[in-house]
Amino acid sequence: MSDPDPIYVTKPHMPPLEEFLPYLESIWESGWLTNGGPFHQELETALAERLGVEHLSLFANGTIALVTALQTLRITGEVITTPYSFVATAHSLLWNGITPVFVDVEPGSCNLDPRKIEEAITPRTSAILPVHCYGTPCDVEAIQAIADTYGLKVIYDAAHAFGVKHKGESLLRQGDLSMLSFHATKVFTTFEGGALVCPDAKTKQRVDFLKNFGHSGEVTVVAPGINGKMTEIQAAFGLLQLRHLDEAIVRRAAIDATYRELLGGVPGLTFLSQDEGTVGNFAYFPVFVGEGYPLSRDALHARLRERGIIGRRYFYPLIAEFPMYRGLPSADLGNLPVAKAISRSVLCLPIYPDLDLATVDRIAALVAAP
Ligand SMILES: *Cc1c(COP(=O)(O)O)cnc(C)c1O
């Protein structure tokens, strides 16, 4: 018998191919491949409705969306951000010639600790760039209060927070702009893709100019924009994904509940708690390996791998540890003890709609008795 296929931390749900063919036929017939075609327009409307926001602009990917968000608000100087994220968060700052200033995270949420933001503010600070890590909402009220006091903009990296609600409202309405990623590994995907959620029509218009080379008309260019446009194929796939999304999230929720039940009593293992005021999306299932567990985090990671289960150490190493960041004063790990400890203990377990619960049982049994 050959080994079964490896089980990765995530896998996109692919709807039946027949359902995609009519979209393709329509694109072939019209020959409208990109530049705000009919599917692009339809997806912007459908997503705004689904997410409970008014204005949203689609992008080729989340990173270009984040780079463009910083351009849209003319952010310069220094920006306060988290070291505990995917590296694109800080890279978007370097691509704008902005200096990242890393501030430590909170142990309970893995998100930027608002109590540590103020001491990092300098005359050069122009914005805060927090991440809703694993879809857990940041302390948005505390962050906004600091931004209001010091006159800072807030741009959320909401790559993990598709559909997340905070106190009955879309989390994506927080801050001045929120970025979404629709990469293949995310809860909602368009192969590659992303979006900026904008507070008003004027801001969306500026974002739309910037993602299309700065064109505001046939012969007018108002800014050194970039090419961040989403294609019709991507938008069509997004429309198809949307049809299956509710079911996909129900399945994710069942996997989350199964892990919590089967791993709840395991000594030395902890998870993030579920906040009652939050409607989550079950994008990730991180476990934190601590004292009392028989293996180190890395030994557990290796043990699962031997059995074909590929967990991921999101986020290890910290962004602050990479060569282009580690020389910054704020990147000193002595300044980031919580983020450092979390990055050394985290392991994300497989969670995706097509993962059957019998396999989840098997993974949990292995983790419970490695
Ligand atoms: C996926 C991700 C990004 C980048 O998005 P892309 O669409 O892959 O460019 C940025 N930040 C975080 C936190 C992410 O998880």
The ligand as a Gaussian input file, in Angstrom:
#p B3LYP/6-31G(d) Opt

LIG

0 1
 C       -1.916000      36.101000       2.940000
 C       -1.464000      37.278000       3.743000
 C       -0.989000      38.454000       3.144000
 C       -0.675000      38.562000       1.675000
 O       -1.732000      38.397000       0.840000
 P       -1.484000      37.938000      -0.683000
 O       -2.858000      37.949000      -1.260000
 O       -0.881000      36.571000      -0.636000
 O       -0.587000      38.941000      -1.309000
 C       -0.718000      39.543000       3.950000
 N       -0.879000      39.489000       5.281000
 C       -1.299000      38.375000       5.901000
 C       -1.480000      38.398000       7.384000
 C       -1.584000      37.219000       5.153000
 O       -1.958000      36.105000       5.775000

